[in-house]
């Protein structure tokens, strides 16, 4: 039966129902289980619900006669938001981030809970261990809700394959991102931008936009031509989305992004911005960039030096040009695509929101 036509509201309602069931289950297991479950609910607060929106738009693109979202489409879309929360919990742990969406990151919140409860042992170790398990729990929740949505669906097998591909790609992409912070030294400088784009593709572009679109479309019974058009559009928008994220990770406003200014520089992210900057300087200047990049103690002045280098070398301008190029290519993928016209308009609006953003 069709439900609310407003995607964020509909997904939020479906998520609230699911979390209420999980909290009821955990309450019977005791306060520690309830603590972990409430941490999961906290990790799911906020965000743009981008993956759910693209999933539902992909479904609608091949279901032109639908007057609203089915229960199956909502469950599958919401499962992607839960999986995303799992990825963020683990990502913050890997990056040693203190905040997420302006609030303490999950491992920090669990560390604080341990301290407030006056439990024995090291609070930091507890927080990190708890966050690993919390991420695992969120993945399990995502699987549970996905299967609930696919129960009895004729397109269940195709949807599961698309979902499984997403899980594999983003996990490999996360590792490529971690590995690049160490592996870059053994590869020629003129290959770093290409390698950064490979990370962006697997860690973000496919996972954030391309695959949610294709998962929704697979659930809706898409044919090969529809999946191809959505895939080409989604990948190029996803690349623009990640490159915009890279720019915000260096130049974003903390009050808007919820992350400290220059956090990607402190974390040592080997982004296209960094690769372009390194290409444009002397060997000595390159060594100076490398010496600063990845230092968690970088102060505002040092961040400012790196920011100016990225601007003065033209790296920021080149990245902005690349974002615009990916956006143009994405729009071309929709021309004459065998998709619902209203959904094509929604896709273009979502593409603008994903690439012209401040957070």
N, C-alpha and C positions, 0 to 999 in steps of 0.2 A: 504494500500500500504506500503511495507517495507521501512524503513528509514535507517539512518546511522547505521552501525554495531558497532560503538564505543560508549559504553554506557554513559560515562561521557559527551562526546560531544553532544550526542543525547538528553540526559536529560537536559543539560544546554540550548540547543536551545529551547526545549519545555518549559522550565521554563521562558526563556526570552520572549517568545511569550505570555505566560499567564500573566506575570508581566506587559508587555506593555499594555495589555487590562485593567488591574486593575488600572494602573496609569492614563490611559485615562479617566476611569470612575471617579476616585477620583478628577481629575483636575476640573471636572464640578461641584463638591460639595464644592470647596473652598480650601484655603491653609491649614486649619487644617486637613481636610480629606486627603489631599495630603501628609502632614507630616506623618500621621499614615501609609499610604500606602508605602511611601518611607522607613519608618522604617521596614516594612515587607520585602521589597526588600533587605534591608541591612542585615536582619537576615538570608536571604537565600544565602548570599555570602559565598564562601569558603566551607570547609568540604570535606569529601572523597566520598560523594554520595554513602555510603556503602549500605544503605537500597534500593536505586534504583537499584544498581548493583545486589544485591541478588534477588530482585524482577524480574528483567529481566532475570537473570540466571535461576530462577525457571520456568519462562515461557518457556525459551529455552530448558530446560531439558525435557519438555513434548511436544515440538514442533520441533522434529529433522529435519523436512524438510524445516523449515523457513530459508529464506536467509537474513533476517533482521528483525528489530522490527516493529510491526504494530503500527499504531497511538494509538490504544487502550492500548497496552502494555506500550508505552511511557507515556501516560497520567496517567495511574495507578501508574507506578513507580515514576513519578514526584510528584504525590500527596503524596506519602510517605515522600519525602524530605520536602514538605511543612508542613506536620504533625510533622515531626521531628523538624523543626524550631520552631513550636509552643511549643513543649515540652521543648526545650532548653530555650526559653524565660521565661517560667514559672519556669523551674528548676533553672535558675540563680536568679530569684526573690526569690524563696524559700530559696536558699542557700546564698543569699545576696552576690553573686559573682560580682566583679567589671568588669571582662573581659570575653570575649568569642572569641576564635580564634585570640587572640592578639589584639582585638579591645574592646572598651567599651561594656559591656553587654547592652541589649536593654533598661532596665530601667534606666541605667546610661546615655545612649545616649539621651533618652527622657528628662531626668533631665537636661542635658546640653542644649538641644534645648529650653527648657522652660526658662532657665537662659539667654541664648543668645538673646532670643526674648524680654527680659525685661518684661515678663508677671508678673502679680501680683500673690501672694500666694507662697506656699512652693514648691520649685523645686523638692525636694525629693518625696514628696507626689504625685506630678504630674507624676513623672517618674514611680513610682510604680503602680499607677492607670492606666497610659497609657500602661504599659507592660502587665497588666492583660488583657486589652482589645485587645492589639496587639496579644497576644497568642490566644484569642478567634477568632479574625479575620483570623489568619493563619489556625486554625482548619476549619473555614468556607470555606476558599480557598481550603483546601485539599479536603473537601467534594465536592466542585464544580467541581474540576478537575477530581476527581474519577468518578463522575456521567457523566461527559462529555466523559470519556473514555469508560464507560460501556453502553453508549447509543446504544441500539440495539444488544448488545452482548448476545449470547446464554448462556454464563456462568456468567451473571451478578449477579444472586442470590447467587451463591456459592462464588463469589469474595467478595460481600458485607458482607457475613457472616464471612469470614476470616478477612476482614478489621475491622469489628465491634468487633470481639474477640480481635484483637490487641489493639484497643482503650481501651477496658475495662481492659485488663491485665496490660497495661503500667500505666494507671491511678491508679489502685490498687497498683501496684508495687511502684510507686512514693510515695504513702501514707505509704506503709510498710517501706520504707526507712526513711521517716520523723519520723514515729512512733518509729522506733527502737532506735533512738537517745535518746528517753525518756524511752521506755519500757524495755530496756535491764536490768535495775536494778532489775526487779521482776522475772527474769528467771535465772536458774542455769548457771554458767559460762561455763559448758561443753555442753550447748545447743547453745551457741552464734554463733559458726561456721555454724551449720545447719541453724540457722535463717538468717545469712548473705547470705548463698547460696539461700535461698528462695527469699530474696530481689533481688539478682542478677538474678535469673530466671525470675521473673515477671517484674522487672524494665528494664532489659536490654536484656537478652538472647533471650527471645521470640520476643520482640519488634524489636531488632536490626537485627536479622538474621533469626531465625526460621519462624516467621510469614511473613516477606517480601518474603521469598522463597515460602511459601505456598500460599500467595496471588497471586503471579505471576503464580504459577502452577495451582491454581484454575481458573484463567483467561484463561489459556491454555487448560483447560479441563482435568486436571489430574484425574487419578483413585485413589482408596484408597491406593493401594500399593505404588504408586508414592508419594502421600502426606505423607505416613508414613515414607518412606525412607528420604525424604527431611526434615520432622519434626525432626527425630532423629538426623540427621546430623546437622541441623540448631541449635537445642537446645544445643548440646554439643559444637559446635563452638561458639555459643553465650555466653555460660558460660566461655569458655576460653577467649573470647573477653573482657568480663566484668572484669574477674580477672586480665587480663593484664592492663585494665584501672585502677583498684585499685592500682596496682603496680606503674603505672605512676603517679597516684594521690599523691603518697608519695615520689617517687624517680625520677620523670620525670624532664627533662631539660626544664625550662621555655621557652628558645629560640625555642624549638621544639614543646612543647605542647601548648604554648600560655597561660598557667595558672601558677600562682605562685608555687614555690616548696613547697611541703607539704600542698597544699590547702585542701586536704581531711582531714588532721589532724586538721586544723583550723576549718573546718566545722563540725568536730565530727562524721565523717562517721564510722559506725560500720561494717567495712568490715571483710572479712575472715582474712586478714593480722592482724588486731587488735585482732580478736578472738583468733587466734593461739598464738599471743604474750602473751595475758592475761592468756591463759591456762598454759603457761610455766614458770610463775613467782610466787613469794610469794604473799600473800594477801596484804602486805604493798606495794610491787612493783606494784601490780594491782591497788591499790588506787592512786598511783603516776601517772600511765598512765591515769586513769580516770580523774584526776585533770587537766591534761594538755590537753587532747583530747577535742576538741570543743571550745577552747579558741581562738577567732579571733585575739588576740593580740600576739600570739606565735611569738617569734623572731627566727632568724636563729639558734641560739645556742639551744633553746628549741626544735625546729624541728629536729636538729641533734641528740639530746638525744633520741627522740622517734624513729628516723630512726635506730640508733644503737641498740636500744632495739629490734626492729623488726628483725634486722639481727642477733643479738647475740642469740636470743631465737630460731632461726631456722624457724621463721614464714615466712620469705621471701622464704627460700628454700622449705618449705612445699607448699607454694602457687605456686611456679614455677613447682613443681612436679604435682600439681593438674591441672595446665594449660596443661602440657604435656599429662596427662592422658585423659583429655577431648578431646584434639586434636587427640589422638590415637583412642578414641571411635568414634569420628566423621568420621574419615577415614574408620573405619570398617563398618559404616552405608552405605557407598557408594559401598562396595564390592557386586557385583552381583545385584545391585539395578536396577530396570526396568526404567532406565533413559538414555538419549542420552549420548553417550560416550564422545563427545566433551564437553558437558555441565559438565560432571563429572570432566574432567580436569580443567575446569574453576572454579568449586566449590573448588577443592583442592587448586588451586592458590589463590582464595579469602580467604580460611581458613588460609593459611599461612600469607597472608597480614593482616588479622584481629588479629592474635595471636602473630606474630613476629614483632611488630611495636614499634615505639618510640614516637608516637603521637596519 
